[in-house]
Amino acid sequence: MTSPTLPDPEQLAARILRGERAAVASGLNLLDNKLAEARNRSARLLAALSGERWLSRGHLIGVTGPPGAGKSSLVSAMIREWRLSGKTVGVLAVDPSSRPELGGGALLGDRIRIKNSSHDEGLFIRSLANRNQLGGVATEVWPMSWLMLACFDIVIIETVGVGQTEIDIAEIGDTVCYVAQPASGDTIQYLKSGIIEIPDIFAVNKCDLGAPARKTASEIGRSAPRHDRRENWDYPVCLVSATMNTGIRQLQEHCERHREFLANAGVLGKLRTRHQSAWVVRLLKEEFGTFGLELAGGRAVVGERLRENPSSQFAEYERLRQHILSRFMSVNQPSSLTKKEHLDEQTIV
């Protein structure tokens, strides 16, 4: 059985930059492919798409929260408003996987709740499983989100339903929105929750429930981080209802205001550079292990090389991959003495 032909990365990048939906789908499939040649082409694709524009283009928004909070319904309502205003939107919806011993499959059901028209050329939705990875997102989400930033005004990452410690979305998004549901615990629950430390905006969904929603908003307001994380940002708490379409515009205004805040403070490019460095190191470790990272000089050296080239980190990622692969070849190449000993052993046998 022959393997499918992989696309040319540079040609695919040009089509993605033109906003071709078929090219976006092909690019995401390539990034999701674990074959060695596909990994090589994925790195070339990301390098072809990268540049200074990546440090300032678009808005990458992470939407997270516990199961049942209404994340998908809220994302659907926000998409509708953005599309009415003429903005293009890309969505990565992450669903949980079953345990490997049970098959490791996933019901990719979040996109069912996101109501959209299949004929809308300004909207693209991709579902994927988290592959039992801790943190609320799969490793593939990071490069996929950056690919989508190349051709969409807004890119939304909806995480799996999270608990108290799944905070990887904080290392991807420009803006993180935490969706809470009313009557989901007292103030102590929010204070001890690691997830409460990462959002920039809080949205209490199902505000049509009345008093319970207002109480939850008040408790989150008292528990939310303040100036210890980012000075001069107010960490707003919004009361919204996805089903009643209440507070959606206000929530979007807070998202837009947060992006403006990052850009005006000169933080947006630095934030994305830091996120890029962290995830490139993570991708290298996933592919080659700790030993592979050491062959490239170790985590600290790799991180420093990436930070020195903020607008071409993916090109640097490709160079690091090729360097590690060449070192693997030299490390694993048997010496002439080893070959002779091997022949001697065969002769003795």
MOFEN-V581450 format. One record per residue. N is the residue number from 1. PSI is psi in whole degrees, -180 to 180 (NA if undefined). OMEGA is omega in whole degrees, -180 to 180 (NA if undefined). NEAR is the number of other ideal C-beta (glycine too) atoms within 8 Angstrom. Layout:
BEGIN
N&PSI&OMEGA&NEAR / N&PSI&OMEGA&NEAR
END
This chain:
BEGIN
1&123&-178&2 / 2&144&178&3 / 3&149&-180&5 / 4&147&180&4 / 5&129&-180&4 / 6&144&-177&8 / 7&156&174&10 / 8&122&-173&5 / 9&-42&-177&13 / 10&-41&177&8 / 11&-40&179&8 / 12&-40&179&14 / 13&-42&179&13 / 14&-40&179&9 / 15&-38&179&10 / 16&-43&180&15 / 17&-23&175&9 / 18&-5&177&8 / 19&22&179&8 / 20&121&-177&8 / 21&-39&179&8 / 22&-37&179&7 / 23&-39&177&11 / 24&-45&179&15 / 25&-43&179&10 / 26&-40&179&10 / 27&-43&179&14 / 28&-39&177&12 / 29&-39&179&8 / 30&-44&179&15 / 31&-24&-179&13 / 32&-5&-177&9 / 33&130&-175&10 / 34&-2&179&5 / 35&151&-176&7 / 36&-46&-179&5 / 37&-36&178&7 / 38&-38&177&11 / 39&-41&178&12 / 40&-45&-178&10 / 41&-31&176&12 / 42&-45&179&13 / 43&-40&178&12 / 44&-39&179&11 / 45&-48&-180&15 / 46&-37&178&15 / 47&-38&179&13 / 48&-28&-179&10 / 49&-18&-172&14 / 50&170&-180&11 / 51&-175&-178&7 / 52&-33&-177&6 / 53&-26&-178&6 / 54&-22&-179&13 / 55&-8&-178&11 / 56&-10&-174&8 / 57&144&171&7 / 58&-172&-179&8 / 59&120&-178&11 / 60&113&-173&12 / 61&126&175&14 / 62&130&178&14 / 63&119&-176&13 / 64&169&-178&16 / 65&173&-177&12 / 66&163&176&10 / 67&140&177&4 / 68&2&-179&6 / 69&-17&-179&12 / 70&31&-178&11 / 71&-48&-177&14 / 72&-42&179&12 / 73&-38&179&11 / 74&-42&177&16 / 75&-42&179&14 / 76&-44&180&13 / 77&-38&180&11 / 78&-40&178&12 / 79&-44&-179&14 / 80&-43&-180&9 / 81&-41&180&11 / 82&-39&-180&12 / 83&-36&177&12 / 84&-29&179&6 / 85&1&176&6 / 86&5&-180&5 / 87&141&176&9 / 88&147&-173&10 / 89&133&171&15 / 90&141&-176&16 / 91&133&169&16 / 92&110&-178&14 / 93&116&-176&15 / 94&128&179&16 / 95&153&-179&14 / 96&149&175&8 / 97&152&173&11 / 98&167&-179&8 / 99&148&-178&7 / 100&-38&-179&6 / 101&-14&177&3 / 102&9&177&6 / 103&-26&178&5 / 104&11&-179&10 / 105&177&-180&7 / 106&141&172&10 / 107&109&-176&5 / 108&75&-170&10 / 109&-11&-177&7 / 110&-38&-177&13 / 111&-19&177&11 / 112&-36&-178&5 / 113&-19&-180&9 / 114&100&-177&13 / 115&125&-179&5 / 116&166&177&9 / 117&130&179&5 / 118&-13&-179&4 / 119&1&-179&4 / 120&106&-178&8 / 121&-14&-179&5 / 122&10&-179&8 / 123&132&178&13 / 124&128&-179&11 / 125&130&177&10 / 126&126&176&11 / 127&147&174&9 / 128&157&-180&14 / 129&157&179&11 / 130&-5&175&14 / 131&35&177&8 / 132&25&176&7 / 133&138&179&8 / 134&154&176&5 / 135&-11&176&8 / 136&-13&178&13 / 137&161&174&15 / 138&157&180&10 / 139&-34&-177&11 / 140&-19&-177&9 / 141&-39&-176&13 / 142&-57&179&13 / 143&-32&178&12 / 144&-42&-179&14 / 145&-37&180&13 / 146&-34&174&12 / 147&-44&-178&15 / 148&-28&177&14 / 149&-22&-179&13 / 150&-19&-174&12 / 151&3&178&11 / 152&145&178&12 / 153&-41&-179&8 / 154&131&173&12 / 155&122&-179&15 / 156&132&172&14 / 157&115&176&17 / 158&116&-177&13 / 159&171&170&15 / 160&166&174&10 / 161&124&-171&10 / 162&164&177&11 / 163&-120&-174&6 / 164&-13&-172&8 / 165&0&-178&6 / 166&95&-170&14 / 167&19&-179&11 / 168&-24&-179&10 / 169&-25&179&16 / 170&-21&179&9 / 171&15&178&7 / 172&-53&-170&14 / 173&149&168&10 / 174&-42&-180&11 / 175&132&178&14 / 176&125&179&13 / 177&123&179&15 / 178&124&-180&13 / 179&117&180&13 / 180&156&175&14 / 181&146&-178&14 / 182&152&175&12 / 183&40&-179&7 / 184&15&179&9 / 185&163&-179&5 / 186&-175&-177&6 / 187&-35&-179&8 / 188&-39&179&7 / 189&-42&-180&9 / 190&-37&-179&12 / 191&-37&-177&8 / 192&-1&-176&6 / 193&123&178&9 / 194&-30&-177&8 / 195&-26&-177&14 / 196&-14&-176&13 / 197&-13&-172&8 / 198&-23&-175&10 / 199&153&172&12 / 200&-24&-179&9 / 201&141&178&15 / 202&134&178&15 / 203&117&175&14 / 204&106&-177&16 / 205&168&178&14 / 206&41&-179&12 / 207&-13&177&15 / 208&-8&175&9 / 209&-14&174&9 / 210&-122&-173&7 / 211&-44&179&6 / 212&-37&179&9 / 213&-42&179&14 / 214&-36&178&10 / 215&-44&179&10 / 216&-41&178&14 / 217&-39&179&12 / 218&-42&-180&8 / 219&-41&177&11 / 220&-41&179&14 / 221&-36&178&9 / 222&-25&-175&7 / 223&-19&-173&9 / 224&149&178&11 / 225&155&178&7 / 226&-127&-170&6 / 227&-2&179&6 / 228&-24&-180&4 / 229&-54&-178&7 / 230&111&-176&7 / 231&141&175&4 / 232&7&172&6 / 233&138&-169&9 / 234&-2&178&3 / 235&68&-175&11 / 236&151&175&7 / 237&119&-176&11 / 238&141&170&12 / 239&120&-176&11 / 240&161&172&14 / 241&113&-179&12 / 242&-38&-177&13 / 243&-35&-180&7 / 244&-4&-178&7 / 245&42&-179&7 / 246&132&175&9 / 247&4&-176&11 / 248&-45&-180&13 / 249&-39&178&7 / 250&-42&179&9 / 251&-43&178&15 / 252&-39&178&11 / 253&-38&177&8 / 254&-41&178&11 / 255&-47&180&13 / 256&-38&179&9 / 257&-37&180&8 / 258&-40&178&13 / 259&-42&177&12 / 260&-39&178&8 / 261&-46&-180&10 / 262&-43&-178&12 / 263&-45&-178&10 / 264&-30&179&6 / 265&-2&-179&7 / 266&25&-174&7 / 267&-27&-171&9 / 268&-51&-180&12 / 269&-40&179&10 / 270&-39&180&8 / 271&-46&-180&10 / 272&-38&178&11 / 273&-43&179&12 / 274&-43&178&8 / 275&-43&178&11 / 276&-49&-178&13 / 277&-45&-178&12 / 278&-41&-176&10 / 279&-29&174&13 / 280&-43&176&15 / 281&-41&180&13 / 282&-41&179&10 / 283&-41&178&12 / 284&-41&180&16 / 285&-38&179&11 / 286&-38&-177&6 / 287&-40&-171&9 / 288&-9&-179&10 / 289&178&180&7 / 290&-36&179&6 / 291&-41&178&7 / 292&-42&177&13 / 293&-39&179&15 / 294&-35&177&8 / 295&-26&178&12 / 296&2&178&13 / 297&-4&180&8 / 298&164&-176&8 / 299&-44&-176&7 / 300&-44&-179&7 / 301&-43&178&9 / 302&-45&179&15 / 303&-40&180&11 / 304&-41&178&8 / 305&-39&-180&11 / 306&-41&-179&14 / 307&-26&179&9 / 308&-16&-179&6 / 309&65&-172&10 / 310&-30&-177&10 / 311&-3&-179&9 / 312&41&-177&10 / 313&-32&-179&14 / 314&-34&174&13 / 315&-40&177&10 / 316&-37&176&12 / 317&-44&179&15 / 318&-42&178&13 / 319&-40&178&8 / 320&-41&178&13 / 321&-48&-179&13 / 322&-36&177&8 / 323&-46&-180&10 / 324&-42&179&14 / 325&-42&179&8 / 326&-37&178&8 / 327&-38&176&10 / 328&-43&-179&11 / 329&-42&-179&8 / 330&-37&180&7 / 331&-41&-176&7 / 332&-7&-179&6 / 333&122&-180&6 / 334&144&178&6 / 335&166&179&6 / 336&-34&178&5 / 337&-43&179&6 / 338&-41&179&8 / 339&-42&-179&9 / 340&-44&179&8 / 341&-37&-180&8 / 342&-40&179&9 / 343&-39&178&8 / 344&-41&179&8 / 345&-40&179&8 / 346&-37&-180&7 / 347&-42&-180&6 / 348&-43&180&5 / 349&NA&NA&4
END
